[in-house]
């Protein structure tokens, strides 16, 4: 069986050109069935709040909110036709063909057209959509539900979040209301309105399948954790709103997970609170700035949680603190676990950059920390995240002695300089539990369970203190990572 792939809804539009007259770019349609009440048989005993006694009628929601959903048509910039077979200009077969019939070979392919969706966020014509809908557009046309058409100006595009803000010259427009994504729960209703395959104002419904999903299409999403739904979304839905049962926008439909490029029951939306943060910055300055605190983090599994004395695996485990960073100044260390930011829970490692990046640079972040097997708090001042920040470390490593299956030796100062490490213990051979954990010769051991080690004696002492659950911080090349090892 083939593996699933993540598709941005715009990237797969070309598959469906047979359905409509022009090429489409993003979304899904499906007929909306009128919901009928479920006939109740004998109700089982138990809390009434857990019973589903009927299905809702979404027609009132669509009538109220649907007028603020728009169709976005784009004409993309013409692409230059590459020379064939690496031949010089005018010598490729296509140029020879046109020259033979006394015609000039075209330099650019005909402009392609695409379709997406959007929604009006202010009565004076501001519209939110996906960045991938309009990022390559030379012309953008917005069509309202009353069939009026407007040329749109692109105010700003933020590819890392896949959010774009466009503007039409109109006033007195209907607008959407916004919900609170922090109040969402899996199993709640989710309603999508958009233009799948170009079929404007199509309504589909499903449920919230999961929250806080990290999804990568290879271009963005380090700063986005998505809302997952099973509301049908297809090429053309991109940029359209995802509503809750109260008719409030909770997300922007952005991606699907598919083997075929079409809807297969899994779709993803950008949380509206993140999108509005981006929208406000684009409207104010035309660009988006983000924050960082200077740590590399990894997710925590059960064995690592046991190693650090956590009752359950949650939080973002710090594997590296950048020198002179806000985190180093605040006293954070590798082995600390960040469990919250300004009272907002950090359950997985990918939650941290999504939360921190939305804070204004220079603001204070109150971090809940698990340090030395105790809960505490520290305050870190955020700094600007550059467009191309230094990449976070990768890693490996393990400790010394036969108990773990490691053969170690001390590094000389010149070797440390060559390896760009402050570590002192080099792994020369690996077997047993260390091999099973993924350690390799050439790794440098930096610490055990959050405590730095500089000698084999240090390593053995900390392993003895750790008991059965050992978390080794190791450096491989220029990356650092914790490796959990069960020593029985």
Sine and cosine of phi, psi and omega as CSV:
sin_phi,cos_phi,sin_psi,cos_psi,sin_omega,cos_omega
0.00,0.00,0.62,-0.78,0.01,-1.00
-0.96,0.27,0.41,-0.91,0.02,-1.00
-1.00,0.08,0.45,-0.89,0.05,-1.00
-0.95,0.33,0.44,-0.90,0.09,-1.00
-0.78,-0.63,0.47,-0.88,0.11,-0.99
-1.00,-0.08,0.73,-0.68,-0.03,-1.00
-0.84,-0.54,0.74,-0.67,0.29,-0.96
-0.96,0.28,0.59,-0.81,-0.15,-0.99
-0.92,0.39,-0.39,0.92,0.03,-1.00
-0.97,0.23,-0.55,0.84,-0.13,-0.99
-0.92,0.39,-0.31,0.95,-0.10,-1.00
-0.93,-0.36,0.21,0.98,-0.10,-1.00
-0.89,0.45,-0.57,0.82,-0.10,-0.99
-0.89,0.46,-0.29,0.96,-0.02,-1.00
-0.92,0.39,-0.41,0.91,-0.20,-0.98
-0.93,-0.37,0.45,0.89,-0.07,-1.00
-0.92,0.40,-0.33,0.95,-0.01,-1.00
-0.96,0.29,-0.30,0.96,-0.11,-0.99
-0.98,0.20,-0.59,0.81,-0.04,-1.00
-0.76,-0.65,0.11,-0.99,-0.11,-0.99
-0.92,0.39,-0.65,0.76,0.02,-1.00
-0.97,-0.26,0.12,-0.99,0.11,-0.99
-0.94,0.35,0.61,-0.79,0.06,-1.00
-0.94,-0.33,0.24,-0.97,-0.09,-1.00
-0.81,-0.59,-0.29,0.96,-0.13,-0.99
-0.22,-0.97,0.93,-0.36,0.34,-0.94
0.54,-0.84,-0.26,-0.97,-0.04,-1.00
-0.46,-0.89,0.62,-0.79,0.08,-1.00
-0.82,-0.57,0.34,-0.94,0.11,-0.99
-0.28,-0.96,0.46,-0.89,-0.02,-1.00
-0.90,0.43,0.62,-0.78,0.03,-1.00
-1.00,-0.08,0.88,-0.47,-0.04,-1.00
-1.00,0.07,0.70,-0.72,0.08,-1.00
-0.90,0.44,0.76,-0.65,-0.07,-1.00
-0.99,0.17,0.73,-0.69,0.01,-1.00
-0.93,-0.37,0.53,-0.85,0.02,-1.00
-0.91,0.41,0.52,-0.85,0.04,-1.00
-1.00,0.03,0.78,-0.63,0.03,-1.00
-0.94,0.33,0.77,-0.64,-0.06,-1.00
-1.00,0.01,0.83,-0.56,0.16,-0.99
-1.00,0.05,-0.38,-0.92,0.06,-1.00
-0.90,0.43,0.86,-0.51,-0.06,-1.00
-0.96,0.27,0.74,-0.67,0.03,-1.00
-0.93,0.36,0.45,-0.89,0.05,-1.00
-0.92,0.40,0.52,-0.86,0.01,-1.00
0.65,-0.76,0.09,-1.00,-0.03,-1.00
-0.89,0.45,0.76,-0.65,-0.06,-1.00
-0.91,0.42,-0.44,0.90,-0.03,-1.00
-0.90,0.43,-0.33,0.94,-0.05,-1.00
-1.00,0.01,-0.14,0.99,-0.05,-1.00
-1.00,0.02,0.60,-0.80,0.15,-0.99
-0.98,-0.21,0.92,-0.39,-0.11,-0.99
-0.97,-0.23,-0.09,1.00,0.02,-1.00
-0.01,-1.00,0.13,-0.99,0.02,-1.00
-0.93,-0.35,0.59,-0.81,-0.07,-1.00
-0.98,0.21,0.37,-0.93,0.14,-0.99
-0.99,-0.17,0.89,-0.45,-0.08,-1.00
-1.00,0.04,0.04,1.00,-0.13,-0.99
-0.89,0.45,-0.61,0.79,0.02,-1.00
-0.91,0.42,-0.65,0.76,0.05,-1.00
-0.88,0.48,-0.71,0.70,-0.04,-1.00
-0.92,0.40,-0.63,0.78,0.01,-1.00
-0.90,0.43,-0.61,0.79,-0.03,-1.00
-0.97,0.22,-0.72,0.69,-0.15,-0.99
-0.99,-0.15,-0.36,0.93,-0.12,-0.99
-0.90,0.44,-0.43,0.90,-0.02,-1.00
-0.92,0.40,-0.32,0.95,0.00,-1.00
-1.00,-0.04,0.00,1.00,0.03,-1.00
-1.00,-0.06,0.72,-0.69,-0.09,-1.00
-0.84,-0.54,0.35,-0.94,0.13,-0.99
-0.99,-0.10,0.74,-0.67,-0.02,-1.00
-0.91,-0.42,0.91,-0.41,0.04,-1.00
-0.96,-0.28,0.71,-0.70,-0.04,-1.00
-0.81,-0.58,0.60,-0.80,0.21,-0.98
-0.95,-0.32,0.88,-0.47,-0.10,-1.00
-0.99,0.13,0.43,-0.90,0.00,-1.00
-0.88,0.48,0.69,-0.73,0.00,-1.00
-0.90,0.44,0.65,-0.76,-0.01,-1.00
-0.99,-0.13,0.67,-0.74,0.01,-1.00
-0.94,0.33,0.68,-0.73,0.00,-1.00
-0.98,0.19,0.84,-0.53,-0.02,-1.00
-0.94,0.33,0.44,-0.90,0.10,-0.99
-0.93,0.36,0.59,-0.81,-0.03,-1.00
-1.00,0.04,0.60,-0.80,0.10,-0.99
0.86,0.52,0.39,0.92,0.05,-1.00
0.92,0.40,0.30,0.95,-0.08,-1.00
-0.99,0.13,0.32,-0.95,-0.02,-1.00
-0.93,0.37,0.29,-0.96,-0.05,-1.00
-0.85,0.53,0.78,-0.63,0.04,-1.00
1.00,0.06,-0.09,1.00,-0.04,-1.00
-0.96,-0.28,-0.04,1.00,-0.02,-1.00
-0.98,0.21,0.32,-0.95,-0.06,-1.00
-0.84,0.54,-0.60,0.80,-0.02,-1.00
-0.91,0.41,-0.68,0.74,0.04,-1.00
-0.90,0.44,-0.64,0.77,0.02,-1.00
-0.89,0.46,-0.62,0.79,0.01,-1.00
-0.88,0.47,-0.76,0.65,-0.03,-1.00
-0.91,0.41,-0.58,0.81,-0.01,-1.00
-0.93,0.37,-0.59,0.81,-0.01,-1.00
-0.89,0.45,-0.58,0.82,0.00,-1.00
-0.98,-0.20,0.37,0.93,0.11,-0.99
0.83,0.55,0.66,0.75,0.11,-0.99
-0.82,-0.58,0.47,-0.88,0.01,-1.00
-1.00,0.02,0.75,-0.66,0.02,-1.00
-0.91,0.42,0.70,-0.72,0.00,-1.00
-0.92,0.39,0.62,-0.78,0.02,-1.00
-1.00,0.07,-0.41,0.91,-0.05,-1.00
-0.78,-0.63,0.53,-0.85,0.10,-1.00
-0.95,0.31,0.44,-0.90,0.06,-1.00
-0.85,0.53,0.59,-0.80,-0.01,-1.00
-0.89,0.46,0.67,-0.74,0.03,-1.00
-1.00,-0.07,0.35,-0.94,-0.03,-1.00
-0.84,-0.54,0.50,-0.87,-0.01,-1.00
-0.62,-0.79,0.26,-0.96,-0.02,-1.00
-0.75,-0.67,0.70,-0.71,0.11,-0.99
-0.64,-0.77,-0.28,-0.96,-0.02,-1.00
-0.73,-0.68,0.15,-0.99,0.06,-1.00
-0.24,-0.97,0.00,-1.00,0.04,-1.00
-0.50,-0.87,0.56,-0.83,-0.11,-0.99
-0.99,0.15,0.81,-0.59,-0.05,-1.00
-0.95,-0.30,-0.18,0.98,0.10,-1.00
-0.53,-0.85,0.52,-0.85,-0.11,-0.99
-0.91,0.41,-0.28,0.96,0.00,-1.00
-1.00,-0.05,0.25,0.97,0.24,-0.97
0.96,-0.28,0.18,0.98,0.07,-1.00
-0.99,0.17,0.70,-0.71,-0.08,-1.00
-0.76,-0.64,0.72,-0.69,0.10,-0.99
-0.99,-0.12,0.62,-0.79,0.09,-1.00
-0.45,-0.89,-0.15,-0.99,0.05,-1.00
-1.00,0.07,0.56,-0.83,0.09,-1.00
-0.88,0.48,-0.62,0.78,-0.07,-1.00
-0.95,0.31,-0.21,0.98,0.07,-1.00
-0.97,0.26,-0.65,0.76,-0.17,-0.98
-0.90,-0.44,0.02,1.00,-0.15,-0.99
-0.90,0.43,-0.49,0.87,-0.01,-1.00
-0.94,-0.35,0.35,0.94,-0.12,-0.99
-1.00,0.05,0.65,-0.76,0.17,-0.98
-1.00,-0.08,-0.44,0.90,0.07,-1.00
-0.66,-0.75,0.64,-0.77,0.05,-1.00
-0.78,-0.63,0.79,-0.61,0.03,-1.00
-0.86,-0.52,0.76,-0.65,0.02,-1.00
-0.95,-0.31,0.79,-0.62,0.04,-1.00
-0.92,-0.39,0.80,-0.59,0.02,-1.00
-1.00,0.09,0.16,-0.99,-0.01,-1.00
-0.92,0.39,-0.38,0.93,0.07,-1.00
-1.00,0.06,0.18,0.98,0.10,-1.00
0.97,0.23,0.10,1.00,0.13,-0.99
-0.94,0.34,0.63,-0.78,-0.01,-1.00
-0.89,-0.46,0.62,-0.78,-0.01,-1.00
-0.68,-0.73,0.66,-0.75,0.20,-0.98
-0.95,0.31,0.71,-0.70,-0.07,-1.00
-0.94,-0.34,0.58,-0.82,0.10,-0.99
-0.98,-0.19,0.73,-0.68,0.05,-1.00
-0.99,0.15,0.92,-0.40,-0.01,-1.00
-0.98,0.19,-0.66,0.75,-0.01,-1.00
-0.16,-0.99,0.47,-0.88,-0.01,-1.00
-0.77,-0.63,0.75,-0.66,0.07,-1.00
-0.84,-0.55,0.99,-0.13,-0.07,-1.00
-0.91,0.40,-0.60,0.80,0.00,-1.00
-0.84,0.54,-0.54,0.84,0.03,-1.00
-0.99,-0.17,-0.17,0.99,-0.07,-1.00
0.89,0.46,0.63,0.78,0.03,-1.00
-0.88,-0.48,0.67,-0.75,0.07,-1.00
-0.72,-0.70,0.51,-0.86,0.06,-1.00
-0.89,-0.46,0.81,-0.59,0.04,-1.00
-0.82,-0.57,0.23,-0.97,-0.11,-0.99
-0.65,-0.76,0.69,-0.73,0.12,-0.99
-0.89,-0.46,0.43,-0.90,-0.04,-1.00
-1.00,0.05,0.99,0.12,0.01,-1.00
-0.44,-0.90,0.39,-0.92,0.03,-1.00
-0.73,-0.69,0.22,-0.98,0.03,-1.00
0.91,0.41,0.47,0.88,-0.08,-1.00
-0.99,0.11,0.48,-0.88,0.11,-0.99
-0.94,0.35,0.56,-0.83,-0.02,-1.00
-0.78,-0.62,0.33,-0.95,0.05,-1.00
-1.00,0.07,0.29,-0.96,0.19,-0.98
-0.97,-0.26,0.44,-0.90,-0.09,-1.00
-0.94,-0.33,0.65,-0.76,0.07,-1.00
-0.98,-0.18,-0.04,-1.00,-0.03,-1.00
-0.93,-0.37,0.96,-0.27,-0.02,-1.00
-0.88,0.48,-0.39,0.92,-0.01,-1.00
-0.93,0.37,-0.28,0.96,0.00,-1.00
-1.00,-0.09,0.02,1.00,-0.01,-1.00
-0.95,0.30,0.51,-0.86,0.10,-0.99
-0.69,-0.72,0.61,-0.79,0.08,-1.00
-0.83,0.56,0.68,-0.73,-0.02,-1.00
0.97,-0.23,-0.27,0.96,0.05,-1.00
-0.97,0.26,0.39,-0.92,-0.01,-1.00
-0.92,0.38,0.52,-0.85,0.10,-1.00
-0.64,-0.77,0.75,-0.67,-0.06,-1.00
-0.82,-0.57,0.80,-0.60,0.01,-1.00
-0.95,-0.32,0.69,-0.72,0.12,-0.99
-0.81,-0.59,0.73,-0.68,-0.03,-1.00
-0.09,-1.00,-0.37,-0.93,-0.09,-1.00
-0.84,-0.55,0.89,0.45,0.01,-1.00
-0.88,0.48,0.77,-0.64,-0.02,-1.00
0.83,0.56,0.35,0.94,-0.01,-1.00
1.00,0.03,0.01,1.00,0.03,-1.00
-0.99,0.14,1.00,-0.09,-0.14,-0.99
-0.87,0.50,0.51,-0.86,0.14,-0.99
0.84,0.54,0.63,0.78,0.09,-1.00
-1.00,0.09,0.65,-0.76,-0.05,-1.00
-0.91,-0.41,0.75,-0.66,0.12,-0.99
-0.73,-0.69,0.42,-0.91,-0.06,-1.00
-0.68,-0.73,0.48,-0.88,0.05,-1.00
-0.27,-0.96,-0.52,-0.86,0.01,-1.00
-0.76,-0.65,0.29,-0.96,0.19,-0.98
-0.94,0.34,0.88,-0.47,-0.04,-1.00
-1.00,0.06,-0.62,0.79,-0.02,-1.00
-0.25,-0.97,0.29,-0.96,0.00,-1.00
-0.83,-0.56,0.42,-0.91,0.09,-1.00
0.92,0.39,0.58,0.81,-0.01,-1.00
-0.99,0.16,0.82,-0.58,0.16,-0.99
-0.99,0.10,0.85,-0.52,-0.03,-1.00
-0.75,-0.66,0.72,-0.69,0.02,-1.00
-0.80,-0.60,0.75,-0.66,0.12,-0.99
-0.97,-0.24,0.25,0.97,0.01,-1.00
1.00,0.02,0.02,1.00,-0.04,-1.00
-0.81,-0.58,-0.54,0.84,-0.11,-0.99
-0.68,-0.73,-0.62,-0.78,0.25,-0.97
0.92,0.38,0.07,1.00,0.17,-0.99
-0.90,0.43,-0.40,0.92,-0.09,-1.00
-0.94,-0.35,0.26,0.97,0.00,-1.00
-0.76,-0.65,0.78,-0.63,0.25,-0.97
-0.92,-0.40,0.82,-0.58,-0.26,-0.96
-1.00,-0.02,0.36,-0.93,0.23,-0.97
-1.00,0.03,0.83,-0.55,0.04,-1.00
-0.99,-0.13,0.73,-0.68,0.04,-1.00
-0.70,-0.71,0.20,-0.98,0.16,-0.99
-0.93,-0.38,0.27,0.96,0.16,-0.99
-0.91,0.41,0.74,-0.67,-0.11,-0.99
-0.90,0.44,0.85,-0.53,0.00,-1.00
-0.75,-0.67,0.74,-0.67,-0.05,-1.00
-0.66,-0.75,0.08,-1.00,0.04,-1.00
-0.81,0.58,0.83,-0.56,-0.08,-1.00
0.90,-0.43,-0.42,0.91,0.09,-1.00
-0.98,0.21,-0.25,0.97,-0.06,-1.00
-0.80,0.59,0.77,-0.64,0.03,-1.00
1.00,0.01,-0.14,0.99,0.00,-1.00
-0.99,0.16,0.27,-0.96,-0.07,-1.00
-0.99,0.11,0.49,-0.87,0.20,-0.98
-0.93,-0.37,0.85,-0.53,-0.08,-1.00
-0.97,-0.23,0.43,-0.90,0.23,-0.97
-1.00,-0.04,-0.03,-1.00,-0.09,-1.00
-0.92,0.39,-0.31,0.95,0.01,-1.00
-1.00,0.01,0.09,1.00,0.01,-1.00
0.98,0.21,0.35,0.94,0.03,-1.00
-0.98,-0.18,0.63,-0.78,0.03,-1.00
-0.96,0.27,0.80,-0.61,0.03,-1.00
-0.91,-0.41,-0.18,0.98,-0.01,-1.00
-0.19,-0.98,0.18,-0.98,0.10,-1.00
-0.93,-0.38,0.86,-0.50,0.00,-1.00
-0.90,0.44,0.76,-0.65,-0.18,-0.98
-0.71,-0.71,-0.68,0.73,-0.14,-0.99
-0.64,-0.77,0.35,-0.94,0.16,-0.99
-0.78,-0.63,0.34,-0.94,0.05,-1.00
-0.92,-0.38,0.87,-0.50,-0.20,-0.98
-0.41,-0.91,0.48,-0.88,0.18,-0.98
-1.00,0.04,-0.42,0.91,-0.19,-0.98
-0.94,-0.34,-0.24,0.97,-0.13,-0.99
1.00,-0.10,-0.15,0.99,0.07,-1.00
-0.94,-0.33,0.11,-0.99,-0.07,-1.00
-0.90,0.44,0.72,-0.69,0.04,-1.00
-0.71,-0.70,0.41,0.91,0.11,-0.99
0.98,-0.18,-0.04,1.00,-0.01,-1.00
-0.74,-0.67,0.88,-0.48,0.04,-1.00
-0.69,-0.72,0.31,-0.95,-0.13,-0.99
-0.73,-0.68,0.65,-0.76,0.01,-1.00
-0.80,-0.59,0.59,-0.81,0.05,-1.00
-0.98,0.22,0.81,-0.59,0.01,-1.00
-0.83,0.55,0.65,-0.76,-0.13,-0.99
-0.94,0.35,-0.47,0.88,0.03,-1.00
-0.90,0.43,-0.65,0.76,0.07,-1.00
-0.91,0.41,-0.69,0.73,-0.03,-1.00
-0.89,0.46,-0.62,0.79,0.00,-1.00
-0.94,0.34,-0.55,0.84,0.10,-0.99
-0.87,0.49,-0.71,0.70,0.04,-1.00
-0.91,0.42,-0.70,0.72,-0.01,-1.00
-0.85,0.53,-0.72,0.70,-0.02,-1.00
-0.88,0.47,-0.64,0.77,0.01,-1.00
-0.94,0.34,-0.66,0.76,0.04,-1.00
-0.90,0.44,-0.64,0.77,-0.01,-1.00
-0.93,0.37,-0.55,0.83,-0.05,-1.00
-0.99,0.15,-0.69,0.72,-0.13,-0.99
-0.76,-0.65,-0.09,1.00,-0.01,-1.00
0.98,0.18,0.06,1.00,0.03,-1.00
-0.54,-0.84,0.19,-0.98,-0.05,-1.00
-0.85,-0.52,0.74,-0.67,0.11,-0.99
-0.93,-0.37,0.54,-0.84,-0.03,-1.00
-0.76,-0.65,0.26,-0.97,-0.04,-1.00
-0.92,-0.38,0.32,-0.95,0.11,-0.99
-0.55,-0.83,0.29,-0.96,0.04,-1.00
-0.83,-0.56,-0.03,1.00,0.13,-0.99
1.00,0.09,0.67,0.74,0.10,-1.00
-0.75,-0.66,0.46,-0.89,0.23,-0.97
-0.96,-0.28,0.69,-0.72,-0.08,-1.00
-0.77,-0.63,0.33,-0.95,0.08,-1.00
-0.66,-0.75,0.31,-0.95,-0.03,-1.00
-0.98,0.21,0.34,-0.94,-0.07,-1.00
-0.92,-0.39,0.84,-0.55,0.15,-0.99
-0.99,-0.15,0.06,-1.00,-0.12,-0.99
-0.86,0.51,-0.67,0.74,-0.06,-1.00
-0.91,0.40,-0.63,0.77,0.07,-1.00
-0.91,0.41,-0.63,0.78,0.03,-1.00
-0.86,0.51,-0.69,0.72,0.04,-1.00
-0.89,0.46,-0.61,0.79,-0.01,-1.00
-0.89,0.46,-0.55,0.83,-0.06,-1.00
-0.98,-0.20,0.14,0.99,0.09,-1.00
0.98,0.21,0.32,0.95,0.05,-1.00
-0.99,0.14,0.63,-0.78,0.00,-1.00
-0.96,0.27,-0.39,0.92,0.01,-1.00
-0.52,-0.85,0.50,-0.87,0.02,-1.00
-0.96,0.27,0.96,-0.29,0.08,-1.00
-0.38,-0.93,0.36,-0.93,0.02,-1.00
0.98,-0.19,0.03,-1.00,0.02,-1.00
-0.91,-0.40,0.91,-0.42,-0.03,-1.00
-0.99,0.15,0.84,-0.54,0.01,-1.00
-0.97,0.24,0.87,-0.50,0.05,-1.00
-0.98,-0.18,-0.34,0.94,0.02,-1.00
-0.41,-0.91,0.67,-0.74,0.11,-0.99
-0.92,-0.40,0.84,-0.54,-0.05,-1.00
-0.94,0.33,0.66,-0.75,0.03,-1.00
-0.86,0.52,0.64,-0.76,0.05,-1.00
0.88,0.47,0.29,0.96,0.01,-1.00
-1.00,0.10,0.24,-0.97,0.08,-1.00
-0.83,0.55,-0.58,0.82,-0.01,-1.00
-0.93,0.36,-0.65,0.76,0.05,-1.00
-0.90,0.44,-0.67,0.74,0.02,-1.00
-0.89,0.45,-0.49,0.87,0.02,-1.00
-0.99,0.11,-0.08,1.00,0.05,-1.00
1.00,-0.01,0.21,0.98,0.04,-1.00
-0.94,0.33,0.54,-0.84,-0.04,-1.00
-0.76,-0.65,0.40,-0.92,0.18,-0.98
-0.87,0.50,0.73,-0.68,-0.07,-1.00
0.97,-0.25,-0.31,0.95,0.14,-0.99
-0.95,0.32,0.49,-0.87,0.03,-1.00
-0.88,-0.48,0.84,-0.55,0.04,-1.00
-1.00,0.03,0.87,-0.50,-0.09,-1.00
-0.95,-0.32,-0.26,0.96,0.03,-1.00
-0.33,-0.94,0.36,-0.93,0.10,-1.00
-0.73,-0.68,0.90,-0.44,-0.02,-1.00
0.79,0.62,0.65,0.76,0.03,-1.00
0.99,0.12,-0.09,1.00,0.00,-1.00
-1.00,-0.02,0.80,-0.59,-0.11,-0.99
-0.91,0.42,0.68,-0.73,0.14,-0.99
-0.94,-0.35,0.98,-0.22,-0.06,-1.00
-1.00,-0.03,-0.61,0.79,0.00,-1.00
-0.83,-0.56,0.28,-0.96,-0.02,-1.00
-0.88,0.47,-0.56,0.83,-0.05,-1.00
-0.96,0.28,-0.23,0.97,0.08,-1.00
-0.93,0.37,-0.54,0.84,-0.14,-0.99
-0.90,0.44,-0.81,0.58,0.00,-1.00
-0.89,0.45,-0.52,0.86,0.03,-1.00
-0.90,0.43,-0.60,0.80,-0.01,-1.00
-0.98,0.18,-0.75,0.66,-0.07,-1.00
-0.89,0.46,-0.64,0.77,-0.09,-1.00
-0.89,0.46,-0.42,0.91,-0.02,-1.00
-0.99,0.13,-0.19,0.98,0.01,-1.00
-0.98,0.21,0.57,-0.82,0.04,-1.00
-0.91,0.41,0.68,-0.73,0.07,-1.00
-0.83,0.55,0.68,-0.73,-0.03,-1.00
1.00,-0.02,-0.07,1.00,0.02,-1.00
-1.00,0.07,0.27,-0.96,0.00,-1.00
-1.00,-0.06,0.70,-0.71,0.07,-1.00
-0.90,-0.44,0.85,-0.52,0.04,-1.00
-1.00,0.00,0.93,-0.36,-0.09,-1.00
-0.99,-0.17,0.78,-0.62,0.23,-0.97
-0.99,0.17,0.80,-0.60,-0.14,-0.99
-0.80,-0.60,0.65,-0.76,0.22,-0.98
-0.98,-0.21,0.96,-0.28,-0.10,-0.99
-0.78,-0.62,0.80,-0.60,0.05,-1.00
0.79,0.61,0.70,0.72,0.06,-1.00
0.90,0.44,0.43,0.91,0.07,-1.00
-0.68,-0.74,0.51,-0.86,0.07,-1.00
-1.00,0.06,0.71,-0.71,0.02,-1.00
-0.49,-0.87,-0.01,-1.00,0.04,-1.00
-0.74,-0.67,0.57,-0.82,0.14,-0.99
-0.70,-0.72,0.41,-0.91,0.05,-1.00
-0.93,-0.37,0.78,-0.63,-0.04,-1.00
-0.86,-0.52,0.68,-0.73,0.06,-1.00
-1.00,-0.06,0.82,-0.57,-0.05,-1.00
-0.96,0.26,0.40,-0.92,0.08,-1.00
-0.78,-0.62,0.25,-0.97,-0.05,-1.00
-0.91,0.43,0.73,-0.68,0.13,-0.99
-1.00,0.08,0.91,-0.41,0.01,-1.00
-0.93,0.37,0.31,-0.95,0.01,-1.00
-0.87,0.49,-0.59,0.81,0.00,-1.00
-0.79,-0.61,0.95,0.30,-0.02,-1.00
-0.93,0.36,0.33,-0.94,0.04,-1.00
-0.86,0.51,0.69,-0.73,-0.05,-1.00
-0.94,0.34,0.60,-0.80,0.03,-1.00
-0.95,0.32,0.40,-0.92,-0.07,-1.00
-0.94,0.34,0.39,-0.92,0.17,-0.98
-0.97,-0.23,-0.22,-0.97,0.16,-0.99
0.17,-0.99,-0.11,-0.99,0.02,-1.00
0.02,-1.00,0.05,-1.00,0.14,-0.99
0.55,-0.84,0.21,-0.98,0.07,-1.00
-0.28,-0.96,0.05,-1.00,-0.15,-0.99
-0.98,-0.21,-0.02,-1.00,-0.16,-0.99
-0.99,-0.12,0.29,-0.96,0.07,-1.00
0.98,-0.22,0.36,-0.93,-0.04,-1.00
-0.93,0.38,-0.39,0.92,-0.04,-1.00
-0.86,0.51,-0.62,0.78,0.01,-1.00
-0.99,-0.10,-0.26,0.97,-0.03,-1.00
1.00,0.06,0.58,0.81,-0.02,-1.00
-0.87,-0.49,0.64,-0.77,0.19,-0.98
-0.93,-0.36,0.86,-0.51,-0.13,-0.99
-0.85,-0.53,0.38,-0.93,0.18,-0.98
-0.57,-0.82,0.38,-0.93,-0.01,-1.00
-0.98,0.21,0.60,-0.80,0.06,-1.00
-1.00,0.03,0.62,-0.78,0.10,-0.99
-0.99,0.14,0.40,-0.92,-0.01,-1.00
-0.81,0.58,-0.64,0.77,0.00,-1.00
-0.93,0.36,-0.51,0.86,0.05,-1.00
-0.95,0.33,-0.62,0.78,0.07,-1.00
-0.86,0.50,-0.65,0.76,-0.01,-1.00
-0.91,0.41,-0.67,0.74,0.00,-1.00
-0.91,0.42,-0.59,0.80,-0.04,-1.00
-1.00,0.03,-0.04,1.00,-0.02,-1.00
0.81,0.58,0.78,0.63,-0.03,-1.00
-0.69,-0.73,0.46,-0.89,0.16,-0.99
-0.99,-0.13,-0.07,1.00,0.01,-1.00
-0.94,0.35,0.39,-0.92,-0.06,-1.00
-0.89,-0.46,-0.16,0.99,-0.11,-0.99
-0.90,-0.43,0.90,-0.43,-0.01,-1.00
-0.99,-0.17,0.74,-0.68,0.06,-1.00
-0.99,0.15,0.84,-0.54,0.02,-1.00
-0.97,-0.23,-0.46,0.89,0.01,-1.00
-0.47,-0.88,0.49,-0.87,-0.08,-1.00
-0.70,-0.71,0.66,-0.75,0.10,-0.99
-0.43,-0.90,0.02,-1.00,0.12,-0.99
0.83,0.55,-0.64,-0.77,-0.06,-1.00
-0.85,0.53,-0.59,0.81,0.00,-1.00
-0.91,0.41,-0.64,0.77,0.03,-1.00
-0.91,0.42,-0.68,0.74,0.01,-1.00
-0.89,0.45,-0.51,0.86,-0.01,-1.00
-0.98,0.19,-0.21,0.98,0.06,-1.00
0.96,-0.27,0.17,0.99,0.04,-1.00
-0.95,0.32,0.44,-0.90,-0.05,-1.00
-0.69,-0.72,0.46,-0.89,0.16,-0.99
-0.85,0.53,0.65,-0.76,-0.05,-1.00
0.98,-0.17,-0.25,0.97,0.10,-0.99
-0.93,0.37,0.44,-0.90,0.05,-1.00
-0.89,-0.45,0.83,-0.56,-0.01,-1.00
-1.00,0.09,0.80,-0.60,-0.05,-1.00
-0.95,-0.32,-0.55,0.84,-0.08,-1.00
-0.21,-0.98,0.17,-0.98,0.02,-1.00
-0.75,-0.67,0.85,-0.52,0.06,-1.00
0.77,0.64,0.64,0.77,0.07,-1.00
1.00,0.03,0.01,1.00,0.01,-1.00
-0.94,-0.35,0.79,-0.61,0.01,-1.00
-0.94,0.35,0.55,-0.84,0.04,-1.00
-0.77,-0.63,0.64,-0.76,-0.03,-1.00
-0.86,-0.51,-0.07,1.00,-0.03,-1.00
-0.50,-0.87,0.25,-0.97,0.06,-1.00
-0.88,0.48,-0.58,0.81,0.03,-1.00
-0.89,0.45,-0.68,0.73,0.06,-1.00
-0.86,0.51,-0.69,0.73,-0.05,-1.00
-0.89,0.46,-0.74,0.67,-0.02,-1.00
-0.89,0.45,-0.62,0.79,0.00,-1.00
-0.89,0.45,-0.71,0.70,-0.03,-1.00
-0.95,0.32,-0.53,0.85,0.06,-1.00
-0.92,0.39,-0.65,0.76,0.03,-1.00
-0.89,0.46,-0.62,0.78,0.01,-1.00
-0.94,0.33,-0.50,0.87,-0.08,-1.00
-0.96,0.28,-0.43,0.90,-0.04,-1.00
0.97,0.23,-0.70,-0.72,-0.08,-1.00
-0.98,0.20,-0.44,0.90,-0.12,-0.99
-0.96,-0.29,0.96,-0.27,-0.06,-1.00
-0.91,-0.40,0.77,-0.64,0.10,-0.99
-0.90,-0.44,0.94,-0.35,-0.03,-1.00
-1.00,-0.10,0.77,-0.64,0.12,-0.99
-1.00,-0.06,0.85,-0.53,-0.06,-1.00
-0.75,-0.66,0.40,-0.91,0.06,-1.00
-0.91,-0.42,0.77,-0.64,0.10,-1.00
-0.81,-0.59,0.85,-0.53,-0.17,-0.99
0.82,0.57,-0.88,-0.48,-0.04,-1.00
-0.93,-0.37,0.40,0.92,-0.04,-1.00
-0.86,-0.51,0.47,-0.88,-0.01,-1.00
-0.82,-0.58,0.69,-0.72,-0.04,-1.00
-0.50,-0.87,0.52,-0.85,0.13,-0.99
-1.00,0.06,0.70,-0.72,0.07,-1.00
-0.88,-0.48,0.87,-0.50,0.06,-1.00
-0.98,0.18,0.70,-0.71,0.00,-1.00
-0.75,-0.66,0.81,-0.58,0.07,-1.00
-1.00,-0.08,0.93,-0.37,-0.05,-1.00
-0.99,-0.11,0.22,0.98,0.05,-1.00
0.96,0.28,0.00,0.00,0.00,0.00
